[in-house]
């Protein structure tokens, strides 16, 4: 009889941390947790350890997958740049999680998001896909010919750092702080989506993250503005779609790092 394997997926965000246990990489998750991201490293490590140990009481882990919101040194397992969680700069993330499981895999949180949507959600039927995750920051990712494209240094797809207006980035103009200051940022996101489509001409663009899940970003406005600025008449028909999995998509995608 085949022994079931349980994987823990964790999505570390600038505002919230989410976790799931999946059974044999199946959906939906067996268990979930969601906590606010602490504002200092000591409380962050304590909170993360506490939640993992709660999960350990329910299931043993065959592996832990982690989505991190920034740049990762994959060879050393270090989170080298955390734009919206500054105290995690150069955090030895893999070493921390190896205390709870012999197998630990790390990836960017946006890549985890699109991995989940490709395997289980909105991106299933597309081969070349771009995604933007809009929340505390703005992340991005590409799938080319069915495979996630990481680039030479593992940082491809940082669409939030596109310069869009007066030397400001898409993230500065369209993420959470901009929304809290100025309200609806859907037009700015639409311009960002147009830039991505003009540059990569994907089969589809998938939008996720807290701003999309909580309807702070209006999909109808994003589509209208994007189509205004897309260059090719053919590319104006590119589907711009919302995440099907929802707020735990990146955590599920982190667990799916173990999918062969």
N, C-alpha and C positions, 0 to 999 in steps of 0.2 A: 504494500500500500504506500502510495506516495505521501511523503511528509509535506505538509503545507509550510510555506515560507512567508514570513511577515516582514514587511519593510516599513521603516519610518521615514516619512518625507517631511522636511521642515522648510518653510519659506520665511526668511528673515527680512522684514520690511522696515522702512523708516518710521512707520506709525504702529504697525502690528506685527506680531509673530504668529504664524499659523503652523499647525502640525497635523499630520494624518498617519494612521496605520492602514496599510493596504495588505490584503491577503493574496499571495501569489500574483501580485501586480494586477489585481482585479478592482473593478469600480462598481459600486461606490465604496468609500473607505469604511473600515470597521469602527474606527474611533477618530475623534478630532479634538484639537484644542485651539484656542485663540486668546492671546493676551496682548496687552499694550506693550510696545517696545520701551523698556526703561531708558532713562536719560543719562545713564552713566554705565561704565563697563562693569563695575562690581555688581550692581543690581541686575544687569543684563545676564551675566554669567550665572548668578544665583537663580534667576527666574527660569532660564533655559534648562539648567540642571534639574530644577524642581519639576518642570513639566515632563521632561524625558523620564525621570524616575517614576512619575505617575503612570506613564505609558508602560514602563518596564513591569509594573505590577499586573498589567493586563496581558501583555504579550512579550516574548523574547524577540529580539531583532536579528534577522539574518543580514541586515544592512541598513545604514542610515544615509539617505540622500539629502543634500542641503542646497537650497537656492539662496545665493548671496547677492545683494543689490549693488554691485560694483565690479571692480577688476580683481581677478584672482591669479595668483601665481600657482598654476596647477602642479608644477613639478615639486614645489615645496609645501603645497597645501595651505598657502597663506593668503588671507584676504588683504590685498595690498592697498586698495583704495575704496573707501566707503563714503561717497559724496554726501549722503544724508544721515549717516551714523558715524560721525567723525572719530569717536572714541574706539572704533573697531579697525582703524587703519593699522595694517601690518599684524592683524590678529592671526595666530596660528590655528585656524579653524579646524583643520583636519585632526591635529593633535588633540584638541578638546573633545571632538566627537568619538575618537578612537577609544576613549575611556568607557564608552557605552556599547560599542560594537567593533568587531574585528574588520568589518568592511565599511568604509566611508567613501562616498563620492560627492564631489562639489561641482557646482556649475552656477552660472549667472542666473538670477531669478527669472529674467525675461525668457531665457532659453528654456527654463523649466516650464514656464507658462505655455510656450508654443509647443513644447514636446507633448504636454498633456492634451492640448487642443488638436494636435495632429493625430495622436493615437486614439483619443476618446471623444473629441468634441468638434468644434466648428470648422477645423482645417482638414478634416479627414479626407476630403475628396480633391485636394489640391496638391500639386507637386512642387511648385515654386511659391513661397509664401513669405510675406513680411508681417511682422506684428509689432505693435506699440503697446506698452503697459503704462497707464497713466495713474499715478497716485501721489505719494510724497515726492517722488521724482518721476522722470519719464525714461523708460528703458525701451530697448528694441532688439529685434532678432530677425535673422533671415534663414529660411530653408531653401536650398537650391538643389534641384534634382532629387528631392526627397530627403536630403541630409542637412542637418544644422550646420551653417557656415560660421566658424569661429574666427577666421582670419589668422594671420601670422602669430600674433601675440595673445590670441584668445579674447579680443575685445571688440570684434566686429559687431555692428548693429547698434551702436550707441546713438540712436536717433535723437535722443534728448539733448545731445550736444551740437546739433545742427544750429548754425547761426541764422536766425530768421528775421531779426529786425534790430537795427542800430547796435550791432555787436552783442545782442543778447541771444541766449540759447532758447530752443524750444522749451526746455525744462523750466527756465526762469520765467518764461511768458505763459506757460500752459499747465504747470503742475500745481500741487496743493496750495502752496503759499500764494501763487498768483490768483488762484480761485478765491481764497479767503480774503484777499485784498480787493479784487476787482470783479468777482462774480464769474459768470459763465465764460469759459475759455474755449468753447467748442469751435469757434472760428479759427483760433490759433491752431488747434489740433488739426482742423481741416487743411490748413496750409502745410503743416508738417506731413500729413498723409499724402498730399499732392507732391511734395518734394520726394518722398520715398518712392511713389509710383513713377514719377519722372526719371528717377535715378535707376530703378531696378526692374520696372515693368513686371511685377509679380502676377501670379494667377489670382491672388486675393490678398487683402490686408485684414488682419484680425486685431481687434482692439480689446484690451483687458485692463485689469488693475482696479483699484478702489474707485477711481473717478468714473469709470465705465459701469462697474457693477452697481454702484449707488446712484446711477443716472445723473451724475453731476455733469458728465459730458453727453451732449445730445447728439445721437447718431445721425439724425436727419440733417442737422446743421453741418456736421462734419462732412457728410456726403455732398451736400450742396456746395460748400466752399471748395472742397477738394476737386470736384468736377469742373469748377470754374477755372482752376489753376493747372489742371493736368494738360500737358501739351498735346499728346496724341488723341485724336478723336476715338480711336479704338480703345485706348487705355482708360478713357472716361467711363467705360463700361465695367472696369475692374470692380468686383464685389468688395465692399467694405463692410465687414461683419463683426458682430459682437461675440465675445466669449460665450460658449454654451455651458461650460463647467461652473463658472462663477468664482467666488472669492477664494476658494481653496485650490484653484487650478495650478498655481505655482508649487504648492506643497505636494500635490499629486504628481506633478511633473518631476519633482525632486525624487520621489519614490520610484518613478519610472526610469530613473537613471540606471536601474538594475535590469531593465527590460532588454533582452538580447535580440 
